[in-house]
Amino acid sequence: MYQLLGGMRVVEGSSFIAAPSCGLYLAQLGAEVIRFDMIGGGPDFNRWPQAPGGASLYWEGLNKGKKSIAIDLSSPEGRELAVALIAAPGEERGIFLTNFPAAGFLSHERLSKSRPDLITLRVMGHADGTPAVDYTINSAVGIPQMTGPATLGEEPVNHVLPAWDLVTGAYAAFALLAAERCRRGTGRGQEVRIPLSDVAAASLGHLGQIAETSISGADRARYGNNLFGAFGKDFLTRDGRRLMIVAITTRQWTGLVAALGIAAQIKALEAQAGLSFDRDEGTRFRFREPLNAIVAGAVAARDHDALARAFDANGVCWGPYRTLHQALAEDAAFSTANPVFAMVDHPSGHSYLTPGAAATFGGGERSPPVRAPRLGEHTDAILAEVLGLSSGQIAALHDRKVVAGAEATA
Amino acid sequence: MYQLLGGMRVVEGSSFIAAPSCGLYLAQLGAEVIRFDMIGGGPDFNRWPQAPGGASLYWEGLNKGKKSIAIDLSSPEGRELAVALIAAPGEERGIFLTNFPAAGFLSHERLSKSRPDLITLRVMGHADGTPAVDYTINSAVGIPQMTGPATLGEEPVNHVLPAWDLVTGAYAAFALLAAERCRRGTGRGQEVRIPLSDVAAASLGHLGQIAETSISGADRARYGNNLFGAFGKDFLTRDGRRLMIVAITTRQWTGLVAALGIAAQIKALEAQAGLSFDRDEGTRFRFREPLNAIVAGAVAARDHDALARAFDANGVCWGPYRTLHQALAEDAAFSTANPVFAMVDHPSGHSYLTPGAAATFGGGERSPPVRAPRLGEHTDAILAEVLGLSSGQIAALHDRKVVAGAEATA
């Protein structure tokens, strides 16, 4: 946790990954993020992975450092409370983060009647409001057809990382700060819409892939674990460890050649082909079959530890293949030796290694990440502090089951 | 292009994907982004994919809307120019975006001597400065071992999307605006460091995967194209089209059951198992084998078009599998019907569908995306406007080959 965004308040009505991760990033830089949910939890409240007791490790991972209020959003009174919360006054307030439908009581048009300078950041599936999630976006832009070994033929391979969700969440946090910066200058609020489908399409454009396919008239082939356009592939060591080795820059390539002692073989290949692999990563890609064979032979002749030492001494860009469980066991980056992480007790009852902000700010003090709230943990405090309700009014809302505290889902 | 960040100036010295994409996002919201490069281009200047003439479609995709100055960074005079550019005065200036080494003449410590309130946003591989790229990070956190069909055994599958680069780039843009917001309040600059490895590790923590693996003591298995923890998989239609179908929410699931007319089969399975699939996506995942069989049978009995109509009428979350080439041919989201896109003429000599900002800002006018500069296209203008050099001084720099214009690489 940092305090860079201290003073800013964001109200979040959201589910799944993209919008909650945006709120998480804001909270971990010091914004006050108030998440409202249905009493009993929204559609993502029990999402897998779960702890043995059934608590969602996913939910408590994506909602760290936020405050929680539980409201019956199916009741008119509950909806009014949500609107009042979103539109509450104050200079750094009036920011609504959501992935809920663009029409209805949480439409920007309606909400901005209560607060004209409201900023609404709306994460969407498709721009027209039809549903989409990471997997359905990914299949529709051609990534699964490029992923995996060519031996799979036509069989697509979905990547399991919710990459489009994560990109969208981070980009949404950026867009939200841009809109807030603009409001500081102009006083004007606005709705910002970020459909997953536009993030995916724009990203493929930014990476040159739309141009590539448009100009060539063909799709990029499936290259398995070969890094497109440069040298890079997985290789097995003599003691059976698998490494990813990449050489994008000249320095990485010459370092690899030196570390493996394959200069003579490479020179012979260069002489035969009448070119040099030093300067042009594209040439390394075109000649990947003979180059892979040379590197594979050299890697297979040595053990992991010797290779690791030689690689690091020569500035080689490489990484081990290992599972997350192995990474947790052996990599200091996944430990409290890394200031990003701390051991934190969570609502699930479990204590585990927990990340704060992925960025390290030299100008600020990093304090440990804060656990997610229990659902409704801050209901009364938010009603009192943000909406100025009296304890009698709050008690009446509980009696009418318009709101609930943490005990309701404990 | 939007003008939200108009007035802000960012100097970028960068290569590859993460840092340049951060600069791209800033430029597409109106910031002035000045990219400096070695004369002849940095290590990413010719990166694949390339146009038939050899121009990098990748470089011109990631540097849209930026200005370019070409400097001989190996000469002391060229280095001085770069430092002067980074440290140039002005209220919304003094922001440096880079992935260059943290030590040396572009260290924050040295640069901030010229401008104490400088903000340096430094994208890194590992936090200790050792090199890493998307592929070597990904192999080390266990994603390739979870990706792809279980039939592949131990063979890892790298995902081809540079997901960690893209997440890091967007998160960097967010962190940069947070640091700039903080500077506006306090007057203080700082260095912000964002290692790819920390972004990956933190993301897996946020998604609950570190908790899952820590608590269970085991890695998540390889589930092929099944969506972990919910219902989701690829299915083949009668006419041989492949669809991704997902049901995370109750509404998506009941919509799918209705659209496929499989209520009786599902009810029979529910009766047999003594549970309901409506409310709990985790139950749908646990019973994925019989559920997949029922859905596969119903999808295989119908043609794509009929299914698409039924799915859309019932709010089903689905997407086609198609290649990028097919998407460009058939999806209006990849066309100028989508305001994110415009046809743009590029330095490569090609005109193609080009994305602007993935976010749509309701409060601002969207103007078409601006092409990338030719290398050195703005050298003279930047030297004159930012550094106040006379035309005589600029000519002398050219004569001494300290700088170059666009003609040098044309």
Interface residues (C-beta under 8 A of the other chain):
Chain A: L4 L5 F16 I17 S21 L24 Y25 L29 P43 N46 R47 W48 P49 Q50 A51 P52 S56 L57 Y58 W59 E60 G61 L62 K64 H108 G125 H126 A127 T130 P131 A132 V133 Y135 T136 I137 N138 S139 A140 V141 G142 I143 P144 Q145 M146 T147 G148 P149 L152 E155 P156 V157 N158 H159 V160 L161 P162 A163 L166 V167 A170 Y171 A172 A173 F174 A175 L177 A178 A179 E180 R181 C182 R188 G189 Q190 E191 V192 R193 I194 P195 S197 D198 V199 A201 A202 S203 L204 G205 H206 L207 G208 Q209 I210 A211 E212 T213 S214 I215 G217 A218 D219 R220 Y223 N225 L227 F228 G229 A230 G232 D234 R242 L243 M244 V246 I248 T249 T250 Q252 D280 E281 G282 F285 D312 G315 V316 C317 W318 G319 P320 Y321 R322 T323 L324 H325 Q326 A327 L328 D331 A333 F334 N338 V340 F341 H346 S348 H350 Y352 L353 T354 P355 G356 A357 A358 A359 T360 F361 G362 G363 G364
Chain B: L4 L5 F16 I17 S21 L24 Y25 L29 P43 N46 R47 W48 P49 Q50 A51 P52 S56 L57 Y58 W59 E60 G61 L62 K64 H108 G125 H126 A127 T130 P131 A132 V133 Y135 T136 I137 N138 S139 A140 V141 G142 I143 P144 Q145 M146 T147 G148 P149 L152 E155 P156 V157 N158 H159 V160 L161 P162 A163 L166 V167 A170 Y171 A172 A173 F174 A175 L177 A178 A179 E180 R181 C182 R188 G189 Q190 E191 V192 R193 I194 P195 S197 D198 V199 A201 A202 S203 L204 G205 H206 L207 G208 Q209 I210 A211 E212 T213 S214 I215 G217 A218 D219 R220 Y223 N225 L227 F228 G229 A230 G232 D234 R242 L243 M244 I245 V246 I248 T249 T250 Q252 D280 E281 G282 F285 D312 G315 V316 C317 W318 G319 P320 Y321 R322 T323 L324 H325 Q326 A327 L328 D331 A333 F334 N338 V340 F341 H346 S348 H350 Y352 L353 T354 P355 G356 A357 A358 A359 T360 F361 G362 G363 G364
